Amino acid sequence: MGQAFVETQGFLHLEENLSYRTPDRLDAVFSAVRGLDDATQLIAKGPQAIANRVYGGRLGNGPEHTGDGWRFRGSGYCHLTGKENFERFGRIAGVDIVSNPDLARQPAAAANLAFRYWEATGCSQMADRGDVEGITRAWNGPARLGLAERRDAALRALSIWGALA
């Protein structure tokens, strides 16, 4: 729950927020951004241009000009990203989110995908060990962005679940 809370900004957004305001942050987060001037230009073009740049040619997406970066941007409670992941987890969940990527941003399908992702990436075993860092790596990659926030959210979730037990 802590991971999903952070990914969705408090369960409010089922798609990745690519509305960057500061070029230095955009440049720091994504290696595909080529310096502050490039970041400034991308910000001026908007979230779709940012997604196509940072996810184009990665994660099974076609090159930047195909629009796959935007189509297969972080979606759902786990912010599933990239055509490869949409294909794999859509197949596991029995949902065709490659043909209809917006479905991954709908609550019911997003929940199904998040549960499937959680299980397929070994997060249950990591959760049993209290390995928030490992789960963060599975959900967000090697940079482990927002680790402290994810740890705090996991502890809040555990306190709620513990109170219900």
N, C-alpha and C positions, 0 to 999 in steps of 0.2 A: 504494500500500500504506500509505503514511503517513496519508493521509486516512481510509482504512477503519480503520486501527489506532486512531486517535483517536475516530472516531465510535462504535466498538464497545467502547471502553474495553479495548483490547488484544485484540480479537477474541473478547471474552467475552459481549457482549450485542447481540443482533440487534434490539433495540427500544430506543427512547429512554428514558432514565432520567428519569422525571418525579417522583421521590421527593425533592422539595426539603425541606430541613430548616430553612433560615433564610429568613424573609420578605424580608429585604433583597436576597438573591441572586435570589429568584424575581421580585421587583419590578424588579430591575435588568435581568434577561434578557428579560422579555416586556412589551411596551407594553400588552398587553391587561389586565395586572394593574393594579388601581387603588389603589396605595398599600400601605403595610405592613399595615394592618388587613385589607384584601382578601386580601393574600398569606397572612396568618396563617389566615384562614378557609379559603382554598383548600387550604393544607397540611393542615389538620385534616380536610378532606373526602377527601384522597388524590389519587393520580396521575391517576385517571380524570377527576376534576373539574378538575384543572389542565389536562389536555390539551384537554378540551372548551372551557374558557375561552380558552386561548391560541391554539387553532387553529380554534375555531368561527367561521364566517363568513369564513374565509380559505382561500386555496389550493383553492377549489372545494368546500370543506366547507359543509354547512348550518350554521344557527345553533347556538349552544352547546347548546341542549336536544336536538338531534338525535343527539348522541353521535358525530358524524363526527370530531370532534377526537381522540377516543380511538381510533376505528376506523382512522383514517388518520394516526396519530402516526408519528414517525420510525421507520422499519423497514428492516431489512436492513443490509448492509455500508455503504451510503451514507446510511442513515437517511432514505430517501425519505419525504417528508411531504406530506400533503394529497391529497384525492381527485383533483384535476386531475393531479397527478404519478402517482398510482396508475393512473389511466386511461391517460395518455400512455405511460408506460414499461412498463406491463403490456402494452399493445398492441404496442409495439416488441419486447418480449421474448416475445410470444406466450403470456402468462400472465394469466388473469383474476384479478387481485388486488383488483379492486373488489368482486366478489361474495364473495371469500374473502381479506380483508386479512391474515389470519394466515399465509397462504402466503408473503407477502413477508418474514416473519420466520423462514423455514426456510432452511437453508444453501444448498441447490441453487438455489432460485428467487432467493434474495438475491444470490448470485454472478452469476447471469444478469442480474438487474436492475442490479447495480453496473457490470458491463461495459457494458451498454447505456447507462446514465446517463453513464459516463465518456466514451464516444464521442460521444453526442448533445450533450453540453455543451462539447465542444471541449477536454477535459482532456488528450488526447494531445498536441495541439499546444502547450498550455501547459507540459506536462511536458518536452517537447523543449527548451523555452526555459528550463526551471528556474523557472517562474513558480508557486511554491507559493502566493503570495498570491492569484493569479487562480484557481487550483484551489480554494483555501479558499473564495473568494467563490462559486464555482459549487456547491460542496458544502454550504456552511453559510450563505450569504447575505452581505449587505453588512457585517454587524457583524464578520465574520471572527473569530468566537469561537475561542479556542485557537490562534491563528496560530503562536505560538512553539512550542507543543507539536507542531503539525502539521509545522512546518519540521524540528524535531528528528526526528520519526518518519520523515519523507521521507528525511532524510539517513541514518538507520539503514538504511532499506530499500535505498537506493542503495548503501550499503557492502556489504550482503549480496549484492545482485544483481551488483555489480562483482566480488566475490570469486568468484562462480559463473561469470563470463564467461571 
